[in-house]
Structure formats: C-alpha cells, structure tokens
Amino acid sequence: MMRLIVYTLVFVFTLSLSSCARRIVVAQPTTVTVVKKLPRQYKVVRVKGKRYYFFNGRHYRKTRNGYVVVEL
C-alpha cells in the first residue's frame, strides 16, 4: 500500500514538470496610429462578434486613448 502511494506521488510529480503548453510570441507593430476622434462618416462593423469602426478604407478599434488602426 505504501509503495502504491509513493509511485503515485512520483508519477504526479513527474507530470507536473512537463507541460503541454507552449509559449507563443506575437510580434507587435512598431508604430501605432491613434486617432482621438473619428469623423462623422464612420461605419460600425462587426467581425467575429467584435466591434470595429470603418472609415476611409481602414478599420479602427476603440481604446482608452482613442481609436487604433488595426488590420483584419
């Protein structure tokens, strides 16, 4: 019985050392364009359930500092 407990603890310990998760690094853009206020002619579009603002061929996402240009 004691041997079974020890084997179980060793097994659980070895599984905790290995992980299936991999680190994914996404490159951030070097320049970010922030617009404080969008013009009146913008359109609201939804892409995959998320809200974006479209004007002059570009998509924008709302942030605390204004609107950021994003590529979809």
C-alpha positions in Angstrom: 0.0 0.0 0.0 2.8 2.4 0.9 4.6 1.5 -2.3 1.5 2.4 -4.3 1.3 5.8 -2.7 5.0 6.5 -3.3 4.6 5.5 -7.0 1.6 7.7 -7.4 3.3 10.7 -5.9 6.4 10.2 -8.1 4.1 9.9 -11.2 2.2 13.1 -10.3 5.4 15.0 -9.6 6.9 14.0 -13.0 3.8 15.0 -14.8 3.8 18.4 -13.1 7.4 19.1 -14.5 6.4 18.7 -18.1 3.8 20.9 -19.7 1.8 20.7 -22.9 1.5 24.5 -23.2 3.9 26.3 -25.5 4.8 29.9 -25.3 3.5 31.9 -28.3 5.1 35.2 -29.0 3.3 37.6 -31.3 5.2 40.4 -32.9 3.7 43.8 -32.0 3.7 46.5 -34.7 6.4 49.1 -34.4 4.2 52.1 -35.0 0.7 52.5 -33.7 -1.7 55.1 -35.2 -4.0 56.6 -32.6 -6.9 58.8 -33.6 -8.6 60.9 -30.9 -11.9 61.3 -32.6 -13.4 59.6 -35.7 -15.1 61.6 -38.4 -18.9 61.6 -38.6 -18.9 59.3 -41.7 -17.6 56.2 -39.9 -19.5 52.9 -40.1 -19.8 50.4 -37.2 -18.9 46.8 -38.4 -18.8 43.5 -36.5 -16.1 41.0 -37.3 -16.3 37.7 -35.4 -18.5 39.3 -32.8 -16.1 42.2 -32.1 -17.0 45.8 -32.8 -14.8 47.8 -35.2 -15.2 51.2 -36.8 -14.6 51.6 -40.5 -13.6 54.8 -42.3 -11.6 55.7 -45.4 -10.6 52.0 -46.1 -9.3 51.4 -42.5 -10.6 49.6 -39.5 -10.3 51.1 -36.0 -10.7 49.6 -32.6 -11.7 51.8 -29.6 -9.2 52.1 -26.7 -9.0 54.4 -23.7 -6.7 56.8 -25.5 -8.7 57.0 -28.7 -9.1 54.7 -31.8 -6.3 52.5 -33.0 -5.9 51.4 -36.6 -6.0 47.6 -36.9 -5.6 45.2 -39.8 -8.3 42.5 -40.2 
